[in-house]
Amino acid sequence: MGGRPPGSASPIERGRPGHHLGRGFHLPGERKTGGAFEMRRNLRNVGLVLLLLLFILPWYFYFGPHSPVISQIVVEGTETVHPKEIARRVADLKGKPFSGFSTKMAAQEVLKDPRIERTSVRFAFPNKLIVWVKEKKFDYLLVSNELFGLSEKMEIFPLDSAKAGDRLVISGCGTFGGWYYRPVKSPVFGRVSNFLASVRKNFPDLLDRVSQLDFEDPYNVKGYLQGGGTEINFGAPPYEPKLLLLKQMAVSGFPAGNLDLRQKAAVYGFVGNPEEASR
């Protein structure tokens, strides 16, 4: 009692133009609060679902039963190490489904190479495993039975000769076997390390002028200036007085021929063969 029949319009609605067309009808310019709110809510729900899928799909492809199969391995960032050497270390992953554990396994294998300082592994759709590496820094080129890189820490490792770079060559250190990945602790490399440390301290510019150092004679380190000109006989340690004297001479330029620093009192410069000049 007192209520209005279902579906009938209230007195307020009856006073609104167009009420007979139903509650969903709106006149031009009339506010559509109910429909707009419903649409915003639906769009928000759709956005939440899409966001959830965005988080779920990568995990599905990493760990799911339908992971893509690795069919191509690409190595990036190499300078002196051949890319095929790195690719061989992770070749077992080829033809297998990709998973989140694949990147970890690949990185562990790559870092077993002592020439590699760090690495990162990622997957690129549809089937490519990309391995990026950063090689350890080497400062000098060591010429022996093979070609090696030599770091300031006296670590040596084989190099690709085509990518050796323009570095100071060190020779006369003998030949090497399968132990060359570790820091070398031998009398020869002790002399090399002491000499280079003394040069870096007393005459660092000399390393930019010298193209080769020869340590074959333990009592006379030899240096050859760039351009095939002057040969310098440094003799045995201590090197500091000789390097300081050589630094003073370098102001006016080195003479062509041979500089002998083995005498305590003076530096003898010879043109051509020092034995012939002494006659």
GUPAVO-971967 format. One record per residue (C-alpha): x, y, z; residue in three letters; residue number from 1. Coordinates in steps of 0.001 Angstrom, whole numbers, padded with zeros to 6 digits. Example, Ala and Ser with C-alpha at 12.3 -4.5 7.8 and 13.67 -1.06 7.14 Angstrom:
+---------+---------+---------+------+-----+
!      xx !      yy !      zz ! code ! pos !
+---------+---------+---------+------+-----+
!  012300 ! -004500 !  007800 !  Ala !   1 !
!  013670 ! -001060 !  007140 !  Ser !   2 !
+---------+---------+---------+------+-----+
//
This chain:
+---------+---------+---------+------+-----+
!      xx !      yy !      zz ! code ! pos !
+---------+---------+---------+------+-----+
!  000000 !  000000 !  000000 !  Met !   1 !
!  001163 !  003492 ! -000742 !  Gly !   2 !
!  003793 !  002164 ! -003176 !  Gly !   3 !
!  003783 !  002630 ! -006890 !  Arg !   4 !
!  003378 ! -000234 ! -009342 !  Pro !   5 !
!  006614 ! -001834 ! -010554 !  Pro !   6 !
!  008005 ! -000164 ! -013634 !  Gly !   7 !
!  006018 !  003004 ! -013137 !  Ser !   8 !
!  007796 !  006330 ! -013005 !  Ala !   9 !
!  008087 !  008348 ! -009841 !  Ser !  10 !
!  006560 !  011828 ! -009715 !  Pro !  11 !
!  010017 !  013288 ! -010179 !  Ile !  12 !
!  010742 !  011096 ! -013222 !  Glu !  13 !
!  007300 !  011881 ! -014695 !  Arg !  14 !
!  008258 !  015519 ! -014605 !  Gly !  15 !
!  011351 !  014810 ! -016695 !  Arg !  16 !
!  010996 !  015166 ! -020474 !  Pro !  17 !
!  011319 !  011814 ! -022232 !  Gly !  18 !
!  010625 !  009723 ! -019139 !  His !  19 !
!  008278 !  007559 ! -021164 !  His !  20 !
!  011267 !  006312 ! -023245 !  Leu !  21 !
!  012751 !  004452 ! -020261 !  Gly !  22 !
!  015437 !  004929 ! -017644 !  Arg !  23 !
!  018322 !  004351 ! -020064 !  Gly !  24 !
!  017329 !  007322 ! -022160 !  Phe !  25 !
!  019217 !  010594 ! -021647 !  His !  26 !
!  018598 !  013918 ! -023239 !  Leu !  27 !
!  021435 !  015727 ! -024987 !  Pro !  28 !
!  023686 !  017395 ! -022427 !  Gly !  29 !
!  022278 !  015363 ! -019552 !  Glu !  30 !
!  024862 !  013849 ! -017181 !  Arg !  31 !
!  025422 !  010078 ! -017638 !  Lys !  32 !
!  026857 !  009243 ! -014257 !  Thr !  33 !
!  025783 !  005615 ! -014013 !  Gly !  34 !
!  026971 !  004463 ! -017466 !  Gly !  35 !
!  030314 !  006294 ! -017307 !  Ala !  36 !
!  031138 !  004846 ! -013890 !  Phe !  37 !
!  030309 !  001354 ! -015108 !  Glu !  38 !
!  032554 !  001801 ! -018146 !  Met !  39 !
!  035480 !  003050 ! -016044 !  Arg !  40 !
!  035114 !  000110 ! -013709 !  Arg !  41 !
!  035122 ! -002349 ! -016616 !  Asn !  42 !
!  038192 ! -000733 ! -018157 !  Leu !  43 !
!  039980 ! -000890 ! -014827 !  Arg !  44 !
!  039217 ! -004590 ! -014503 !  Asn !  45 !
!  040464 ! -005256 ! -018029 !  Val !  46 !
!  043657 ! -003323 ! -017255 !  Gly !  47 !
!  044254 ! -005365 ! -014099 !  Leu !  48 !
!  043843 ! -008603 ! -016069 !  Val !  49 !
!  046291 ! -007445 ! -018750 !  Leu !  50 !
!  048792 ! -006369 ! -016107 !  Leu !  51 !
!  048527 ! -009758 ! -014439 !  Leu !  52 !
!  049119 ! -011506 ! -017761 !  Leu !  53 !
!  052134 ! -009293 ! -018342 !  Leu !  54 !
!  053720 ! -010709 ! -015181 !  Phe !  55 !
!  052596 ! -014276 ! -015695 !  Ile !  56 !
!  053604 ! -014794 ! -019342 !  Leu !  57 !
!  057386 ! -014345 ! -018841 !  Pro !  58 !
!  057346 ! -016870 ! -016025 !  Trp !  59 !
!  055303 ! -019202 ! -018184 !  Tyr !  60 !
!  057849 ! -019051 ! -020984 !  Phe !  61 !
!  060751 ! -019434 ! -018516 !  Tyr !  62 !
!  059408 ! -022395 ! -016581 !  Phe !  63 !
!  056371 ! -023571 ! -018498 !  Gly !  64 !
!  056119 ! -026758 ! -020554 !  Pro !  65 !
!  056056 ! -024830 ! -023838 !  His !  66 !
!  059345 ! -022929 ! -023528 !  Ser !  67 !
!  061001 ! -021958 ! -026842 !  Pro !  68 !
!  063892 ! -024089 ! -028058 !  Val !  69 !
!  067370 ! -022545 ! -028360 !  Ile !  70 !
!  068591 ! -022977 ! -031914 !  Ser !  71 !
!  071069 ! -020099 ! -032274 !  Gln !  72 !
!  073858 ! -018812 ! -030016 !  Ile !  73 !
!  075231 ! -015319 ! -030608 !  Val !  74 !
!  078368 ! -014019 ! -028812 !  Val !  75 !
!  078908 ! -010277 ! -028403 !  Glu !  76 !
!  081657 ! -008115 ! -026890 !  Gly !  77 !
!  084736 ! -010194 ! -027743 !  Thr !  78 !
!  087966 ! -008431 ! -028708 !  Glu !  79 !
!  090801 ! -010942 ! -028503 !  Thr !  80 !
!  088892 ! -014147 ! -027774 !  Val !  81 !
!  087299 ! -015766 ! -030796 !  His !  82 !
!  083468 ! -015867 ! -030492 !  Pro !  83 !
!  083470 ! -019552 ! -031435 !  Lys !  84 !
!  085460 ! -020365 ! -028293 !  Glu !  85 !
!  082721 ! -018837 ! -026131 !  Ile !  86 !
!  079955 ! -020443 ! -028187 !  Ala !  87 !
!  081537 ! -023873 ! -027698 !  Arg !  88 !
!  081268 ! -023495 ! -023935 !  Arg !  89 !
!  077475 ! -023188 ! -024112 !  Val !  90 !
!  076908 ! -025454 ! -027127 !  Ala !  91 !
!  075147 ! -028054 ! -024942 !  Asp !  92 !
!  072199 ! -025672 ! -024552 !  Leu !  93 !
!  071536 ! -025679 ! -028269 !  Lys !  94 !
!  068413 ! -027624 ! -029174 !  Gly !  95 !
!  067103 ! -027587 ! -025611 !  Lys !  96 !
!  064096 ! -025658 ! -024269 !  Pro !  97 !
!  064987 ! -022297 ! -022835 !  Phe !  98 !
!  064366 ! -021729 ! -019148 !  Ser !  99 !
!  065417 ! -019314 ! -016470 !  Gly ! 100 !
!  068124 ! -021776 ! -015445 !  Phe ! 101 !
!  069644 ! -021705 ! -018946 !  Ser ! 102 !
!  071027 ! -018192 ! -018477 !  Thr ! 103 !
!  072593 ! -019099 ! -015144 !  Lys ! 104 !
!  074189 ! -022262 ! -016537 !  Met ! 105 !
!  075519 ! -020415 ! -019591 !  Ala ! 106 !
!  077026 ! -017626 ! -017470 !  Ala ! 107 !
!  078771 ! -020142 ! -015203 !  Gln ! 108 !
!  080311 ! -021927 ! -018191 !  Glu ! 109 !
!  081498 ! -018731 ! -019843 !  Val ! 110 !
!  083157 ! -017460 ! -016654 !  Leu ! 111 !
!  085265 ! -020631 ! -016531 !  Lys ! 112 !
!  087322 ! -019049 ! -019297 !  Asp ! 113 !
!  090089 ! -017147 ! -017434 !  Pro ! 114 !
!  090141 ! -014462 ! -020123 !  Arg ! 115 !
!  086579 ! -013376 ! -019342 !  Ile ! 116 !
!  085989 ! -010867 ! -016551 !  Glu ! 117 !
!  082160 ! -010824 ! -016585 !  Arg ! 118 !
!  079238 ! -011889 ! -018749 !  Thr ! 119 !
!  075491 ! -011563 ! -019184 !  Ser ! 120 !
!  073143 ! -013955 ! -020965 !  Val ! 121 !
!  069697 ! -013181 ! -022338 !  Arg ! 122 !
!  067152 ! -014793 ! -024629 !  Phe ! 123 !
!  065803 ! -013104 ! -027755 !  Ala ! 124 !
!  062649 ! -014447 ! -029368 !  Phe ! 125 !
!  062058 ! -016618 ! -031166 !  Pro ! 126 !
!  065078 ! -018883 ! -030554 !  Asn ! 127 !
!  068275 ! -016903 ! -029986 !  Lys ! 128 !
!  070544 ! -017058 ! -026914 !  Leu ! 129 !
!  072739 ! -013932 ! -026731 !  Ile ! 130 !
!  075939 ! -014135 ! -024664 !  Val ! 131 !
!  077711 ! -010839 ! -023927 !  Trp ! 132 !
!  081231 ! -010905 ! -022464 !  Val ! 133 !
!  083769 ! -008420 ! -021156 !  Lys ! 134 !
!  087324 ! -009624 ! -021466 !  Glu ! 135 !
!  090019 ! -009112 ! -018891 !  Lys ! 136 !
!  092323 ! -006217 ! -019621 !  Lys ! 137 !
!  095806 ! -006985 ! -020870 !  Phe ! 138 !
!  098456 ! -004309 ! -021115 !  Asp ! 139 !
!  101296 ! -005913 ! -023047 !  Tyr ! 140 !
!  101785 ! -008379 ! -025856 !  Leu ! 141 !
!  103926 ! -011343 ! -024882 !  Leu ! 142 !
!  105690 ! -013108 ! -027755 !  Val ! 143 !
!  106726 ! -016687 ! -027068 !  Ser ! 144 !
!  105968 ! -019985 ! -028771 !  Asn ! 145 !
!  102448 ! -018534 ! -029014 !  Glu ! 146 !
!  100944 ! -015086 ! -028716 !  Leu ! 147 !
!  099812 ! -014065 ! -025210 !  Phe ! 148 !
!  098335 ! -011108 ! -023416 !  Gly ! 149 !
!  100147 ! -009956 ! -020299 !  Leu ! 150 !
!  098499 ! -007914 ! -017559 !  Ser ! 151 !
!  100171 ! -005702 ! -014979 !  Glu ! 152 !
!  099478 ! -008486 ! -012459 !  Lys ! 153 !
!  101620 ! -010805 ! -014579 !  Met ! 154 !
!  098633 ! -012870 ! -015718 !  Glu ! 155 !
!  099063 ! -014302 ! -019193 !  Ile ! 156 !
!  096580 ! -015892 ! -021559 !  Phe ! 157 !
!  096552 ! -016825 ! -025268 !  Pro ! 158 !
!  095174 ! -014387 ! -027818 !  Leu ! 159 !
!  093786 ! -014349 ! -031304 !  Asp ! 160 !
!  096742 ! -012964 ! -033274 !  Ser ! 161 !
!  094448 ! -011076 ! -035645 !  Ala ! 162 !
!  093113 ! -009026 ! -032737 !  Lys ! 163 !
!  096263 ! -008472 ! -030698 !  Ala ! 164 !
!  096133 ! -004686 ! -030904 !  Gly ! 165 !
!  098964 ! -002152 ! -030903 !  Asp ! 166 !
!  100589 ! -002883 ! -027549 !  Arg ! 167 !
!  104122 ! -002964 ! -026198 !  Leu ! 168 !
!  105774 ! -006270 ! -027113 !  Val ! 169 !
!  107673 ! -008218 ! -024455 !  Ile ! 170 !
!  109984 ! -011035 ! -025547 !  Ser ! 171 !
!  112724 ! -013253 ! -024162 !  Gly ! 172 !
!  110606 ! -014863 ! -021413 !  Cys ! 173 !
!  110813 ! -018431 ! -022698 !  Gly ! 174 !
!  107994 ! -020753 ! -023715 !  Thr ! 175 !
!  104822 ! -021666 ! -021867 !  Phe ! 176 !
!  102761 ! -024751 ! -021257 !  Gly ! 177 !
!  099278 ! -025385 ! -019960 !  Gly ! 178 !
!  099829 ! -023369 ! -016791 !  Trp ! 179 !
!  099768 ! -019962 ! -018426 !  Tyr ! 180 !
!  096290 ! -019003 ! -017174 !  Tyr ! 181 !
!  097607 ! -018430 ! -013659 !  Arg ! 182 !
!  099790 ! -015544 ! -012501 !  Pro ! 183 !
!  103376 ! -016414 ! -013345 !  Val ! 184 !
!  105848 ! -016597 ! -010479 !  Lys ! 185 !
!  109235 ! -017173 ! -012012 !  Ser ! 186 !
!  112552 ! -015301 ! -011911 !  Pro ! 187 !
!  111985 ! -014015 ! -015443 !  Val ! 188 !
!  108588 ! -012541 ! -014673 !  Phe ! 189 !
!  109923 ! -011175 ! -011422 !  Gly ! 190 !
!  112406 ! -009143 ! -013465 !  Arg ! 191 !
!  109687 ! -008114 ! -015911 !  Val ! 192 !
!  107418 ! -006978 ! -013104 !  Ser ! 193 !
!  110166 ! -005040 ! -011286 !  Asn ! 194 !
!  111353 ! -003334 ! -014453 !  Phe ! 195 !
!  107859 ! -002275 ! -015563 !  Leu ! 196 !
!  107018 ! -001012 ! -012073 !  Ala ! 197 !
!  110200 !  001077 ! -012048 !  Ser ! 198 !
!  109453 !  002509 ! -015504 !  Val ! 199 !
!  105865 !  003385 ! -014577 !  Arg ! 200 !
!  107145 !  005196 ! -011488 !  Lys ! 201 !
!  110183 !  007053 ! -012869 !  Asn ! 202 !
!  109586 !  007477 ! -016602 !  Phe ! 203 !
!  106000 !  006479 ! -017550 !  Pro ! 204 !
!  106203 !  008206 ! -020957 !  Asp ! 205 !
!  108882 !  005731 ! -021988 !  Leu ! 206 !
!  106305 !  002956 ! -022371 !  Leu ! 207 !
!  104620 !  005033 ! -025088 !  Asp ! 208 !
!  107925 !  005400 ! -026959 !  Arg ! 209 !
!  109224 !  001838 ! -026707 !  Val ! 210 !
!  107883 ! -000764 ! -029118 !  Ser ! 211 !
!  109601 ! -003827 ! -027612 !  Gln ! 212 !
!  111371 ! -005008 ! -024455 !  Leu ! 213 !
!  113657 ! -008040 ! -024483 !  Asp ! 214 !
!  114403 ! -009916 ! -021237 !  Phe ! 215 !
!  116408 ! -012785 ! -022695 !  Glu ! 216 !
!  119653 ! -011640 ! -021072 !  Asp ! 217 !
!  119016 ! -011598 ! -017283 !  Pro ! 218 !
!  121742 ! -008969 ! -016807 !  Tyr ! 219 !
!  120685 ! -006631 ! -019593 !  Asn ! 220 !
!  117123 ! -005637 ! -020390 !  Val ! 221 !
!  116941 ! -004264 ! -023920 !  Lys ! 222 !
!  114441 ! -001761 ! -025250 !  Gly ! 223 !
!  113736 ! -000757 ! -028842 !  Tyr ! 224 !
!  112227 !  002620 ! -029612 !  Leu ! 225 !
!  109342 !  002872 ! -032032 !  Gln ! 226 !
!  110279 !  003290 ! -035657 !  Gly ! 227 !
!  113188 !  000854 ! -035534 !  Gly ! 228 !
!  115670 !  003492 ! -034346 !  Gly ! 229 !
!  117482 !  003492 ! -031049 !  Thr ! 230 !
!  118309 !  000378 ! -029026 !  Glu ! 231 !
!  118628 !  000925 ! -025269 !  Ile ! 232 !
!  120636 ! -001366 ! -022996 !  Asn ! 233 !
!  119239 ! -000984 ! -019481 !  Phe ! 234 !
!  121459 ! -003574 ! -017868 !  Gly ! 235 !
!  120476 ! -005035 ! -014500 !  Ala ! 236 !
!  118698 ! -003400 ! -011542 !  Pro ! 237 !
!  118590 ! -000892 ! -009956 !  Pro ! 238 !
!  116874 !  000891 ! -012849 !  Tyr ! 239 !
!  115839 !  004154 ! -011177 !  Glu ! 240 !
!  119073 !  006156 ! -011768 !  Pro ! 241 !
!  119234 !  004998 ! -015383 !  Lys ! 242 !
!  115604 !  005865 ! -016061 !  Leu ! 243 !
!  115975 !  009343 ! -014530 !  Leu ! 244 !
!  119045 !  009992 ! -016666 !  Leu ! 245 !
!  117238 !  008671 ! -019733 !  Leu ! 246 !
!  114325 !  010970 ! -018945 !  Lys ! 247 !
!  116687 !  013973 ! -019018 !  Gln ! 248 !
!  118095 !  012873 ! -022367 !  Met ! 249 !
!  114618 !  012435 ! -023828 !  Ala ! 250 !
!  113984 !  016179 ! -023618 !  Val ! 251 !
!  116279 !  016770 ! -026588 !  Ser ! 252 !
!  115394 !  013481 ! -028294 !  Gly ! 253 !
!  117180 !  010168 ! -028361 !  Phe ! 254 !
!  120098 !  009756 ! -030753 !  Pro ! 255 !
!  119856 !  007063 ! -033387 !  Ala ! 256 !
!  121902 !  003946 ! -032804 !  Gly ! 257 !
!  122564 !  002424 ! -029403 !  Asn ! 258 !
!  122295 !  003772 ! -025850 !  Leu ! 259 !
!  124194 !  001857 ! -023197 !  Asp ! 260 !
!  123030 !  002593 ! -019629 !  Leu ! 261 !
!  125050 ! -000163 ! -017938 !  Arg ! 262 !
!  127899 !  002143 ! -016880 !  Gln ! 263 !
!  127524 !  003954 ! -013561 !  Lys ! 264 !
!  129379 !  007106 ! -014548 !  Ala ! 265 !
!  127935 !  007955 ! -017944 !  Ala ! 266 !
!  125638 !  007022 ! -020758 !  Val ! 267 !
!  127428 !  005967 ! -023911 !  Tyr ! 268 !
!  125735 !  006563 ! -027236 !  Gly ! 269 !
!  126982 !  004684 ! -030273 !  Phe ! 270 !
!  126086 !  005018 ! -033899 !  Val ! 271 !
!  125672 !  001631 ! -035494 !  Gly ! 272 !
!  127437 ! -001331 ! -033896 !  Asn ! 273 !
!  128859 ! -000470 ! -030432 !  Pro ! 274 !
!  131669 ! -003033 ! -030842 !  Glu ! 275 !
!  132869 ! -001322 ! -034008 !  Glu ! 276 !
!  132636 !  002094 ! -032382 !  Ala ! 277 !
!  134846 !  001004 ! -029480 !  Ser ! 278 !
!  137759 !  000052 ! -031676 !  Arg ! 279 !
+---------+---------+---------+------+-----+
//
